[in-house]
Amino acid sequence: MIEFQNVSKTYPNGTHALHDVSLSIDKGEFVFIVGASGAGKSTFLKLIMHEETPTSGEIVINGNKLSKLRRRDVPYLRRHMGIVFQDFRLIEKMTVFDNVAFAMRAVGENTATIKKRVPYVLNLVGLQDKMKNKPNELSGGEQQRVSLARALVNNPEIIIADEPTGNVDPELSHEIIELLNEINAMGTTVLVVTHEHELVREFHQRVVTIDRGRVISDSRSGRFAAGASEDYDEDDYSLDYNEYREESGFTGEREFSDDEILESYEGLGYDDADDSGEPDGDSPSYPDNVVIVPDDDDRLG
């Protein structure tokens, strides 16, 4: 249903968002997409929705190559998708019924079908008694269920949920994922981007881990990549040069020479070999997800 073929995405400012990603998602699958902030998850979703286009590679959805998609056909592609946002994006002046019905009116559905379909979908998400309420009269969890109902109402083939539990409490987070799980059981393909790893573990679905633009793990048993950080953000894996020396226990014992500092697109790292290429045994080591950010005076010239 969804296939990424050696897809890379570089933004005009030079940010490498995705690097050579190849991945297939079959019809009817439930897939969690996890990774740190800035790892490339949002870009991954935007490419599926054709909000962004890849720098290289190909994306195929339902047998259609997105590189061949004409601009006027993009809305038809998106009609097969239902989107659930973290911030709900409900229209405050409309009732719950009208917020959900709006998605049907946007694709030209007739009034009779809308009157029948909207109550059915609101019943699925447990909001049949809230149809006349406005969003500001609902709890955060109820608003997210309205967002989910709106995503479901056109009977999409794919549900894309971008941090759907980010603004609700833990109990409601479980409830939202359970609803998505039930929707998936009816045959809908579900993609969920989330930072809530306890939920991911609980539901035992496929888990794709993205780290700095690369797919580093693709597990069908609800597991994360070995050694992958679960909750880090940029501050968690960035240390300045002097902090690195201090935490590695080398302060006052030796200075690092330039040939021990390696540059790559990921940042700066340290060479653990002498000039002969053999490990010298005295260069500090650090977890793979650490990127060293030198002080200005220590940067390579």
Buried (B, 14 or more C-beta within 10 A) or exposed (E): BBBBBEBBBBEEEEEBBBBBBEBEBEEBBBBBBBBBEBBBBBBBBBBBBBEBEBEEBBBBBEEEEBEEBEEEEBEEBBBBBBBBBBEBEBEEEBBBBBBBBBBBEEEEBEEEEBEEBBBEBBEBBBBEEBBEBBBEEBEEBBBBBBBBBBBBBBEBBBBBBBBBBBBBEEEBBBBBBEBBBEBBEEEBBBBBBBBBBEBBBEBEBBBBBBBBBBBBBEBEEBEBBEEBBBEBEEEEBBBBBEEBBEEBEBEEEEEBEEEBBBEEEBBBBBBBEBEEEEEEEEBBEBEBBBBBBBEEEBEEE
